[in-house]
Amino acid sequence: MSLTAALLLIGQVGPGPALNLPTGLEDRQRRSSATAPIQSTPAPRSPFSECMDAVKSDPSGAVDMAESWLAQAKGSASAPAQFCLGSAHAALGRWGEAEQAFIAGREVAAASDLKLRAQLGAMAGTTALAAGAAERALALLDKAHADALAAPDTTLGGDIQVDRSRALVALKREGEAAEALATARTASPNNPDAWLLSATLSRRQNKLAEAQAQIEQAAQRAPLDPQVGLEAGVIAVLAGREESAHKSWQSVIAAAPESEEAKTAKGYIDQLGGAPTPAPATAGR
């Protein structure tokens, strides 16, 4: 999953296929104590680690923590605090505040720390996209991608291309989105979102053979991702493989029975009339 998508859980590309299906398909070591060295006091944790932990457990508290940190931090040292502040606002759904914090962090980050600048820029772009500002999001993501390539960090650049594709689809620039995803699949081949979004876009363009190959790659990388299962089922039903579609959607229900994806899968199955008739043995299934 891309860096920003993991944080924000932005939806997948575009509306569903031209079928009577529900909408929203795309909306996608510790050491043991016996061997650990004995320490009289625990090692101190960094302010960034403490703040980011608070984002997960108490985002409102993390906002206060980050703002207190910012009151003391100077210059480029404030970039990590802005990162945490933006993350906390994003966790609370405050997209505008999150975007501004990420932008502020990128602006104060050391010019030589291109990876951090890329990460902050990518976060800013994705929060802008979450707020519905696709044009602004794309501009921010373009800068982030340039920073990642200059770092150089090819994998991060590929992850950012995944988020660029979301913005491009929102702007109805699907040809450019396909190009961004092709770059992402090469630069960050282990990112399941690159393959999932590629499959979704190929399916929308009625390139079902390509969509099938791409969703299989996504499934290899994220076999339990319910969005992958949903998309696999849609591709299968469009290709006339009703039994395969049913199995894909049943797998979503089994893996995450209380999820929104499971509700969608149930709706799809109901529209197909419940369990399909098994294909004859001669069909090779």
VEXKOLDO-76014 format. One line per 10 residues: for each residue x, y, z of N, C-alpha, C, O, CB. Coordinates in steps of 0.02 Angstrom, whole numbers. Glycine has a CB too. Layout:
<pts>
X,Y,Z,X,Y,Z,X,Y,Z,X,Y,Z,X,Y,Z  ...
</pts>
This chain:
<pts>
42,-59,0,0,0,0,44,61,0,98,62,30,-48,0,61  21,114,-34,62,173,-38,67,207,29,25,198,73,35,221,-90  119,247,36,131,283,98,71,321,122,50,314,179,190,329,90  42,362,78,-14,403,98,-78,364,103,-120,378,146,-23,459,50  -87,316,60,-149,277,63,-154,239,128,-209,232,155,-152,229,4  -98,215,154,-99,178,216,-125,221,273,-160,197,317,-30,152,233  -108,285,271,-129,329,325,-202,349,317,-240,349,365,-86,391,328  -221,366,256,-285,399,245,-340,355,218,-398,374,221,-275,455,199  -322,297,193,-372,250,166,-417,284,114,-478,278,117,-414,221,222  -386,320,67,-423,352,14,-454,298,-30,-425,244,-37,-378,399,-28
-512,312,-60,-546,263,-102,-510,249,-167,-463,284,-185,-615,286,-116  -533,198,-202,-502,177,-264,-525,220,-322,-565,266,-313,-517,104,-277  -500,205,-382,-513,248,-439,-583,237,-468,-604,181,-481,-461,236,-493  -618,293,-476,-677,295,-518,-738,258,-493,-735,223,-443,-660,269,-582  -793,266,-529,-855,231,-511,-853,159,-533,-806,138,-566,-915,266,-542  -904,121,-514,-907,51,-532,-922,40,-605,-933,88,-642,-959,16,-491  -923,-23,-627,-935,-38,-698,-1008,-25,-717,-1050,-14,-674,-917,-110,-713  -1021,-28,-782,-1089,-14,-807,-1132,-76,-798,-1157,-105,-846,-1087,7,-881  -1141,-96,-735,-1184,-152,-717,-1233,-128,-664,-1223,-74,-635,-1143,-213,-692  -1283,-166,-651,-1329,-149,-597,-1300,-175,-532,-1327,-220,-500,-1400,-179,-611
-1243,-145,-513,-1210,-165,-452,-1208,-105,-405,-1212,-48,-428,-1137,-191,-466  -1203,-117,-339,-1200,-60,-293,-1140,-17,-308,-1089,-42,-331,-1197,-85,-220  -1146,48,-295,-1089,92,-304,-1044,88,-243,-1062,58,-193,-1112,165,-316  -985,119,-248,-940,121,-190,-890,65,-191,-855,57,-141,-979,118,-127  -883,27,-245,-835,-28,-246,-764,-3,-237,-724,-35,-203,-840,-66,-312  -750,56,-267,-682,81,-264,-668,126,-204,-612,145,-186,-667,118,-327  -732,143,-172,-723,190,-117,-684,156,-60,-671,187,-9,-791,216,-92  -501,106,-147,-478,56,-103,-415,65,-59,-397,20,-21,-468,2,-140  484,-394,819,525,-452,845,557,-430,910,608,-409,937,581,-475,794  507,-444,916,537,-426,980,581,-483,1006,567,-541,993,484,-409,1031
637,-464,1044,677,-514,1079,635,-541,1138,593,-505,1165,746,-485,1104  648,-604,1156,615,-629,1217,651,-600,1277,709,-581,1273,616,-708,1219  616,-597,1334,645,-569,1394,704,-610,1418,748,-586,1453,594,-564,1450  705,-674,1397,760,-718,1419,826,-700,1385,880,-710,1414,744,-790,1405  823,-673,1324,885,-659,1288,900,-584,1286,955,-565,1265,881,-686,1218  852,-542,1306,864,-470,1304,914,-450,1357,914,-478,1412,799,-431,1312  958,-402,1342,1005,-379,1392,970,-344,1449,919,-311,1439,1057,-332,1361  996,-351,1509,966,-320,1568,982,-246,1567,1040,-227,1558,992,-353,1633  932,-203,1576,942,-131,1578,912,-105,1643,858,-125,1663,911,-96,1517  948,-60,1675,922,-32,1738,865,17,1724,819,23,1764,978,3,1777
868,52,1666,814,97,1647,799,88,1573,844,72,1534,834,172,1662  737,97,1554,720,88,1482,754,142,1440,764,198,1463,644,90,1472  770,125,1379,801,173,1333,750,228,1318,691,214,1309,825,138,1268  773,290,1315,726,345,1301,699,340,1230,734,319,1184,761,413,1311  636,359,1223,604,358,1158,605,428,1128,602,477,1165,532,331,1162  609,432,1063,612,497,1030,544,531,1034,492,498,1038,634,490,957  543,598,1032,479,634,1031,436,613,971,375,610,977,491,709,1029  468,599,915,429,580,856,394,514,867,335,507,850,475,575,795  430,464,895,399,399,909,340,406,957,288,376,947,451,351,937  350,446,1010,296,455,1059,236,489,1027,178,471,1040,322,496,1119
250,539,986,195,576,955,157,533,905,95,534,904,222,639,920  193,494,864,160,452,815,122,395,848,70,373,822,211,424,765  146,370,904,108,320,942,42,350,967,-10,318,967,151,293,1002  46,414,989,-14,447,1013,-64,458,957,-125,458,969,4,514,1046  -40,467,896,-86,474,839,-132,414,835,-192,422,820,-46,482,773  -106,354,847,-145,293,843,-194,285,901,-251,262,892,-100,233,841  -172,304,960,-213,292,1020,-254,352,1042,-309,343,1069,-169,270,1076  -229,412,1030,-263,472,1054,-245,531,1008,-204,572,1026,-243,488,1128  -275,534,948,-256,586,901,-264,657,926,-225,701,909,-295,578,838  -315,669,967,-323,736,995,-265,753,1041,-239,809,1041,-390,741,1034
-245,704,1081,-186,714,1124,-123,724,1083,-79,761,1102,-178,656,1171  -120,689,1026,-61,697,982,-57,767,953,-3,793,944,-63,645,926  -115,797,938,-115,867,915,-84,912,967,-41,954,952,-187,891,899  -105,904,1030,-77,945,1084,-2,932,1092,37,979,1102,-113,930,1151  17,869,1088,88,852,1095,130,884,1040,183,912,1053,97,776,1094  105,879,978,142,907,921,146,982,926,198,1011,910,110,886,855  92,1015,946,93,1088,951,140,1111,1006,174,1162,999,22,1115,965  143,1074,1061,191,1090,1114,263,1081,1090,306,1122,1105,179,1045,1176  274,1029,1051,340,1016,1022,359,1073,974,415,1096,974,341,948,985  310,1094,933,324,1148,884,341,1213,918,379,1253,891,264,1158,840
314,1225,978,329,1287,1014,403,1291,1034,428,1346,1046,285,1292,1076  436,1234,1036,506,1233,1057,554,1219,999,612,1239,1002,516,1180,1110  530,1185,947,574,1166,891,589,1226,847,547,1271,839,541,1109,850  648,1227,819,669,1282,776,692,1255,708,723,1201,704,726,1322,809  676,1291,655,701,1275,589,682,1205,566,626,1182,576,775,1282,588  731,1171,535,717,1105,508,699,1054,561,669,1002,546,777,1080,469  716,1069,624,699,1022,679,624,1019,690,600,973,723,734,1044,743  587,1067,663,515,1066,672,479,1023,621,419,1010,628,487,1137,669  514,1000,570,482,960,517,450,896,545,393,881,527,533,942,464  485,858,588,453,798,615,391,814,657,343,775,658,502,759,658
392,871,691,334,890,731,275,906,685,218,888,701,350,951,775  288,939,629,235,953,581,208,888,551,149,881,537,260,1000,525  253,840,539,232,774,514,182,743,562,130,718,541,294,728,504  198,744,626,153,714,675,89,754,681,35,724,687,188,709,743  94,819,679,34,861,684,-13,847,625,-73,840,634,52,936,686  16,844,566,-26,828,507,-58,759,512,-116,751,494,16,832,444  -20,711,536,-46,643,544,-103,641,594,-153,606,584,10,595,565  -96,679,648,-149,680,699,-212,712,671,-267,687,683,-125,719,761  -205,768,635,-264,799,605,-297,752,554,-358,748,551,-244,866,572  -256,717,516,-283,671,466,-322,615,501,-375,595,477,-227,641,423
-296,590,556,-331,538,593,-399,561,618,-444,521,628,-289,514,652  -405,627,629,-468,656,652,-512,679,594,-566,706,604,-454,715,698  -488,668,532,-527,689,474,-524,763,460,-566,789,423,-597,668,482  -476,797,489,-469,869,478,-420,880,420,-361,895,430,-443,906,542  -445,870,359,-401,869,301,-365,935,288,-306,935,272,-440,850,240  -400,990,296,-369,1055,284,-311,1068,331,-257,1089,310,-420,1110,290  -323,1056,396,-270,1066,445,-211,1019,433,-153,1038,440,-297,1056,516  -227,957,414,-174,908,400,-132,931,341,-70,929,343,-205,839,387  -165,952,288,-128,975,228,-81,1032,245,-23,1031,224,-177,996,173  -106,1081,283,-63,1138,299,-3,1118,342,51,1146,333,-104,1191,335
-13,1071,388,42,1049,429,95,1012,387,155,1023,396,17,1002,485  72,970,341,120,934,299,158,982,253,218,975,243,83,881,257  122,1032,226,156,1081,184,207,1121,224,263,1132,201,104,1130,152  188,1141,284,234,1179,327,296,1136,343,352,1162,345,199,1201,392  285,1072,355,342,1028,369,389,1022,310,450,1023,318,317,960,389  361,1016,250,403,1011,190,443,1075,181,502,1072,162,360,997,128  412,1132,194,446,1195,183,505,1206,230,554,1237,211,398,1252,190  500,1180,291,555,1191,340,605,1133,340,660,1140,368,526,1199,410  588,1077,309,635,1020,307,699,1041,271,698,1081,225,602,959,272  754,1013,293,818,1029,263,817,1014,188,790,962,167,875,989,296
845,1059,148,845,1050,76,879,985,56,863,956,4,879,1109,42  925,962,97,961,900,82,922,838,100,938,783,77,1027,899,119  870,845,141,830,788,163,772,778,114,714,790,131,803,798,237  789,757,54,739,752,1,687,698,14,629,706,-6,773,739,-65  707,644,47,658,592,62,604,617,108,545,605,97,693,531,92  624,653,161,574,680,208,530,731,172,469,731,182,609,713,268  559,773,130,520,821,92,469,785,47,412,807,40,566,866,50  491,729,16,446,691,-26,389,661,14,331,663,-7,483,635,-62  404,634,73,352,604,114,301,656,137,241,644,134,384,569,175  326,713,160,281,766,182,239,792,125,179,805,132,320,823,215
270,801,67,233,824,9,179,774,-13,124,794,-32,280,838,-49  196,710,-10,147,659,-28,89,659,20,31,652,-1,181,590,-29  103,667,85,49,670,134,4,731,121,-57,726,125,78,673,205  35,787,105,-4,847,90,-49,835,30,-107,855,30,43,907,77  -22,803,-22,-62,790,-81,-121,745,-69,-175,756,-95,-19,760,-134  -110,694,-29,-164,647,-16,-219,677,28,-278,663,19,-137,584,17  -199,719,75,-251,752,116,-290,802,73,-350,810,83,-218,789,177  -257,835,26,-293,879,-19,-343,838,-61,-399,861,-73,-244,917,-65  -323,780,-83,-367,736,-122,-426,714,-79,-483,710,-103,-330,675,-149  -413,699,-16,-467,679,30,-518,735,39,-577,722,50,-438,658,97
-494,796,34,-539,854,41,-574,871,-24,-614,918,-27,-500,915,65  -560,833,-77,-593,844,-141,-559,894,-186,-587,914,-237,-662,867,-129  -497,914,-168,-460,963,-208,-409,926,-252,-349,927,-238,-424,1015,-163  -433,893,-304,-390,850,-345,-336,890,-382,-280,866,-388,-431,811,-394  -353,948,-406,-304,989,-443,-246,1008,-397,-188,1002,-416,-337,1052,-473  -263,1032,-338,-211,1051,-289,-171,990,-267,-110,993,-259,-242,1085,-228  -206,934,-258,-173,872,-239,-121,852,-290,-65,832,-272,-223,816,-229  -139,856,-354,-93,835,-406,-30,878,-406,25,853,-416,-127,838,-474  -38,944,-397,19,988,-395,67,970,-337,128,970,-346,-4,1062,-388  38,954,-280,79,935,-222,114,869,-234,172,860,-216,35,932,-159
78,822,-264,106,756,-277,160,759,-330,209,721,-328,51,707,-298  153,804,-378,205,813,-429,270,835,-396,324,810,-413,183,864,-482  266,882,-350,326,906,-314,356,849,-272,417,840,-270,308,966,-268  313,812,-239,336,756,-198,372,704,-240,423,677,-220,277,724,-160  344,690,-299,375,641,-343,444,664,-366,491,625,-369,331,627,-404  450,728,-381,515,756,-401,565,749,-344,623,732,-356,508,830,-423  544,763,-283,588,756,-225,610,684,-216,669,670,-202,554,780,-161  564,637,-225,580,566,-217,631,543,-268,678,506,-252,517,523,-222  624,565,-330,671,545,-382,740,577,-370,791,547,-386,645,565,-451  740,638,-342,804,671,-328,839,641,-267,899,650,-259,793,746,-318
801,607,-224,829,582,-161,892,538,-168,938,551,-129,777,543,-126  899,488,-212,845,458,-252,814,400,-214,848,361,-182,872,434,-321  748,394,-220,711,339,-189,658,316,-239,602,342,-240,679,361,-120  677,267,-280,633,245,-334,568,216,-308,515,228,-336,669,194,-377  573,177,-254,512,145,-227,463,197,-201,404,193,-215,531,97,-170  488,246,-164,445,300,-140,414,337,-199,355,355,-198,484,348,-95  454,349,-251,428,381,-311,371,341,-342,321,369,-364,483,391,-362  378,275,-343,325,232,-369,262,235,-326,207,237,-353,348,161,-373  272,236,-261,214,241,-216,176,307,-227,115,309,-226,236,236,-142  213,361,-238,182,425,-250,145,425,-316,93,458,-323,234,482,-249
171,389,-365,135,383,-429,66,351,-420,19,368,-455,177,343,-479  61,305,-373,-5,275,-359,-54,329,-337,-111,330,-360,2,220,-305  -31,373,-293,-75,426,-269,-88,478,-324,-142,507,-327,-44,460,-208  -39,489,-368,-50,533,-425,-106,505,-469,-147,542,-496,15,543,-466  -107,439,-477,-158,409,-520,-228,422,-492,-275,433,-531,-147,333,-527  -235,423,-427,-300,437,-397,-322,508,-414,-380,521,-433,-298,428,-320  -275,555,-408,-291,625,-424,-308,632,-498,-355,668,-515,-232,671,-405  -271,598,-541,-283,603,-613,-351,575,-632,-385,602,-675,-227,568,-651  -370,520,-601,-436,491,-615,-491,539,-591,-541,548,-626,-444,422,-581  -481,569,-533,-530,617,-508,-537,676,-557,-591,707,-561,-510,643,-439
-484,692,-593,-485,746,-643,-505,721,-712,-503,759,-761,-416,779,-646  -525,657,-716,-547,627,-780,-491,626,-832,-503,634,-891,-607,664,-808  -430,615,-808,-372,610,-852,-346,538,-848,-291,525,-825,-316,662,-832  -388,492,-872,-374,421,-862,-313,397,-901,-278,352,-877,-435,380,-882  -300,426,-959,-240,406,-996,-177,420,-957,-131,378,-955,-237,442,-1063  -173,479,-925,-115,496,-884,-113,453,-821,-59,435,-797,-117,570,-866  -172,436,-795,-174,392,-736,-145,324,-753,-108,295,-713,-246,385,-710  -162,298,-812,-135,234,-833,-59,237,-839,-24,189,-821,-166,212,-900  -33,292,-864,40,301,-869,72,303,-800,124,272,-789,57,365,-908  40,338,-754,66,342,-685,68,273,-653,116,256,-619,24,390,-643
16,234,-665,13,167,-635,64,120,-668,92,77,-634,-57,137,-642  76,127,-732,127,87,-765,196,101,-735,235,55,-724,128,100,-842  209,165,-721,273,183,-689,275,155,-618,327,130,-597,281,260,-686  219,158,-582,217,133,-514,230,58,-511,265,34,-467,150,148,-482  202,21,-559,212,-52,-559,285,-71,-570,308,-122,-546,168,-85,-613  321,-30,-607,392,-42,-619,435,-20,-560,480,-56,-538,415,-7,-683  420,40,-534,461,69,-481,447,39,-413,492,34,-371,450,143,-479  385,18,-401,365,-9,-336,323,-72,-347,263,-72,-332,326,43,-294  354,-124,-374,315,-183,-396,281,-221,-339,236,-260,-352,359,-229,-432  303,-211,-278,272,-247,-222,215,-208,-189,187,-231,-139,325,-262,-170
198,-152,-217,143,-112,-190,77,-139,-218,64,-132,-277,151,-36,-209  36,-171,-177,-26,-201,-203,-74,-150,-232,-112,-167,-278,-60,-239,-148  -73,-88,-207,-118,-38,-233,-103,-21,-306,-148,-6,-345,-115,25,-192  -39,-24,-325,-21,-11,-394,-55,-61,-440,-79,-42,-494,56,-14,-404  -59,-123,-419,-90,-175,-459,-166,-173,-455,-201,-182,-505,-66,-244,-437  -192,-160,-395,-265,-155,-386,-294,-98,-426,-344,-108,-462,-282,-146,-311  -265,-39,-422,-291,18,-459,-282,8,-534,-324,30,-573,-257,82,-436  -227,-24,-553,-218,-40,-624,-274,-85,-649,-301,-75,-703,-149,-73,-636  -290,-136,-610,-344,-182,-629,-411,-146,-635,-449,-158,-681,-349,-239,-578  -424,-102,-587,-487,-65,-587,-491,-21,-649,-543,-18,-682,-493,-23,-524
-436,13,-665,-436,57,-723,-441,18,-788,-478,37,-833,-373,101,-723  -405,-37,-792,-410,-80,-852,-481,-107,-861,-506,-109,-917,-360,-138,-848  -512,-127,-806,-581,-151,-810,-629,-97,-834,-673,-111,-874,-604,-177,-742  -620,-37,-810,-662,18,-832,-654,32,-907,-701,55,-940,-647,81,-791  -595,18,-932,-581,29,-1003,-597,-33,-1045,-581,-36,-1104,-508,49,-1013  -629,-82,-1013,-650,-144,-1045,-591,-186,-1070,-597,-223,-1118,-696,-129,-1102  -534,-179,-1036,-475,-220,-1052,-473,-277,-1001,-432,-277,-956,-408,-177,-1051  -519,-324,-1009,-529,-374,-957,-471,-422,-949,-458,-445,-893,-592,-412,-971  -436,-438,-1003,-379,-483,-997,-324,-450,-956,-294,-482,-913,-352,-503,-1067  -311,-386,-969,-261,-349,-930,-284,-343,-858,-244,-352,-812,-248,-279,-961
-348,-327,-848,-374,-320,-781,-366,-385,-741,-348,-383,-682,-448,-300,-783  -379,-442,-772,-372,-506,-739,-300,-519,-718,-287,-540,-662,-397,-562,-783  -253,-506,-763,-183,-517,-747,-161,-471,-690,-122,-491,-647,-138,-505,-809  -185,-410,-690,-165,-362,-639,-196,-377,-571,-163,-370,-520,-184,-292,-660  -259,-399,-570,-290,-415,-506,-258,-478,-476,-256,-485,-415,-366,-425,-514  -234,-523,-518,-198,-581,-492,-133,-560,-458,-113,-589,-407,-184,-631,-549  -99,-511,-487,-39,-485,-455,-55,-451,-389,-18,-459,-340,-3,-436,-502  -110,-414,-387,-131,-383,-324,-146,-435,-270,-128,-427,-212,-192,-338,-335  -179,-489,-291,-197,-542,-244,-136,-578,-217,-136,-600,-159,-243,-592,-277  -84,-584,-257,-23,-615,-233,9,-573,-178,39,-600,-132,27,-625,-291
3,-508,-183,35,-462,-136,-9,-447,-76,17,-432,-22,54,-398,-171  -74,-451,-84,-120,-436,-28,-179,-484,-31,-235,-464,-46,-145,-361,-32  -166,-548,-17,-219,-599,-25,-280,-590,19,-333,-616,2,-190,-666,-11  -274,-553,73,-331,-544,118,-363,-476,113,-409,-460,151,-309,-556,189  -341,-435,66,-369,-368,58,-439,-374,29,-447,-399,-27,-323,-324,11  -490,-352,65,-559,-360,39,-572,-320,-25,-613,-341,-65,-608,-338,92  -538,-264,-35,-548,-227,-96,-522,-266,-156,-550,-261,-211,-512,-159,-91  -469,-303,-146,-444,-346,-200,-496,-399,-217,-509,-413,-276,-377,-379,-180  -526,-429,-166,-577,-480,-178,-638,-452,-213,-666,-485,-257,-598,-511,-113  -658,-392,-195,-715,-361,-228,-700,-349,-302,-741,-366,-345,-733,-295,-194
-643,-320,-315,-626,-305,-385,-618,-369,-425,-639,-372,-483,-561,-264,-389  -587,-420,-396,-580,-484,-431,-648,-512,-452,-656,-538,-507,-543,-535,-387  -697,-505,-407,-764,-529,-423,-797,-490,-479,-830,-520,-522,-807,-526,-362  -789,-424,-479,-818,-383,-532,-787,-401,-600,-823,-407,-650,-809,-308,-517  -721,-408,-601,-688,-426,-664,-713,-493,-688,-726,-503,-748,-611,-427,-654  -720,-540,-642,-743,-607,-660,-814,-606,-689,-827,-639,-739,-741,-654,-600  -859,-569,-657,-928,-569,-682,-934,-535,-749,-974,-555,-791,-974,-535,-631  -893,-483,-761,-894,-451,-826,-867,-497,-880,-886,-491,-939,-852,-386,-824  -822,-543,-861,-795,-591,-909,-838,-653,-916,-821,-699,-952,-725,-611,-887  -896,-654,-882,-941,-710,-887,-924,-768,-842,-950,-823,-852,-942,-734,-957
-881,-757,-793,-861,-811,-748,-897,-802,-681,-867,-782,-631,-783,-812,-738  -962,-817,-682,-1004,-804,-623,-981,-844,-562,-982,-818,-506,-1075,-821,-640  -962,-906,-572,-942,-947,-515,-879,-918,-482,-874,-916,-421,-929,-1020,-538  -831,-895,-522,-770,-864,-495,-787,-800,-458,-758,-786,-405,-719,-850,-551  -834,-761,-485,-854,-699,-452,-884,-714,-383,-869,-682,-333,-905,-660,-495  -927,-765,-382,-959,-784,-319,-906,-804,-267,-911,-785,-209,-1009,-842,-331  -857,-843,-288,-804,-865,-242,-764,-805,-216,-747,-803,-157,-758,-915,-277  -749,-758,-260,-711,-699,-238,-749,-660,-186,-721,-639,-135,-694,-654,-298  -814,-649,-198,-853,-610,-151,-865,-648,-86,-868,-617,-32,-919,-591,-182  -872,-714,-90,-879,-754,-29,-816,-750,13,-819,-751,74,-896,-827,-45
-758,-746,-20,-695,-741,16,-690,-675,54,-662,-673,109,-635,-748,-31  -719,-623,26,-720,-558,60,-763,-563,123,-743,-539,177,-748,-503,13  -821,-594,117,-866,-602,174,-833,-644,229,-840,-629,288,-933,-634,152  -799,-697,209,-766,-741,257,-709,-707,293,-698,-717,353,-741,-805,223  -671,-665,256,-611,-634,285,-628,-575,329,-594,-563,380,-564,-611,229  -680,-537,311,-697,-477,350,-773,-469,353,-801,-424,322,-665,-413,317  -806,-513,391,-880,-516,389,-916,-453,411,-973,-442,390,-902,-572,432  -885,-412,452,-918,-351,476,-899,-289,437,-920,-234,455,-902,-341,550  -859,-297,386,-834,-239,349,-884,-212,298,-931,-247,280,-769,-257,314  -872,-151,276,-913,-122,223,-904,-162,158,-952,-170,120,-894,-48,211
-844,-187,147,-832,-227,87,-874,-291,88,-898,-313,36,-758,-246,82  -883,-320,147,-924,-380,152,-997,-364,136,-1032,-404,103,-919,-411,223  -1021,-306,158,-1090,-286,142,-1098,-278,66,-1148,-299,37,-1108,-220,178  -1047,-247,35,-1050,-238,-37,-1049,-306,-72,-1087,-317,-120,-991,-194,-61  -1006,-351,-49,-1001,-417,-79,-1068,-454,-74,-1089,-487,-122,-946,-459,-45  -1102,-449,-17,-1167,-481,-9,-1217,-452,-59,-1258,-489,-88,-1193,-472,63  -1214,-387,-69,-1259,-356,-117,-1246,-381,-188,-1294,-392,-226,-1251,-280,-115  -1184,-389,-205,-1167,-415,-272,-1193,-486,-280,-1222,-503,-332,-1090,-414,-282  -1184,-527,-229,-1207,-597,-233,-1283,-599,-239,-1309,-639,-277,-1184,-636,-170  -1317,-556,-202,-1390,-554,-207,-1412,-536,-277,-1461,-564,-303,-1419,-504,-156
-1377,-490,-309,-1395,-470,-377,-1384,-526,-427,-1417,-529,-479,-1355,-409,-397  -1338,-571,-411,-1327,-629,-454,-1375,-685,-439,-1373,-738,-471,-1255,-653,-448  -1418,-675,-390,-1469,-726,-374,-1443,-779,-327,-1468,-835,-328,-1493,-758,-435  -1395,-761,-285,-1368,-810,-237,-1315,-854,-269,-1280,-832,-314,-1424,-854,-210  -1310,-916,-245,-1257,-961,-268,-1267,-977,-342,-1322,-993,-363,-1256,-1026,-226  -1212,-974,-381,-1218,-989,-453,-1222,-1063,-466,-1204,-1104,-422,-1160,-959,-491  -1244,-1081,-525,-1242,-1151,-545,-1171,-1170,-563,-1141,-1137,-605,-1290,-1164,-605  -1143,-1223,-533,-1073,-1241,-549,-1063,-1254,-623,-1107,-1282,-656,-1052,-1302,-509  -1005,-1233,-648,-990,-1245,-719,-979,-1319,-730,-955,-1353,-685,-928,-1204,-741  -994,-1346,-789,-983,-1416,-804,-909,-1433,-803,-867,-1389,-814,-1013,-1434,-871
-894,-1495,-790,-824,-1517,-785,-786,-1503,-849,-725,-1492,-847,-820,-1590,-768  -819,-1505,-905,-785,-1495,-969,-760,-1424,-978,-721,-1409,-1023,-830,-1513,-1026  -784,-1379,-934,-762,-1309,-941,-691,-1299,-914,-662,-1246,-923,-810,-1263,-903  -664,-1350,-882,-595,-1346,-858,-588,-1306,-794,-533,-1282,-779,-552,-1315,-910  -642,-1299,-755,-636,-1264,-691,-632,-1312,-634,-627,-1292,-576,-695,-1216,-681
</pts>
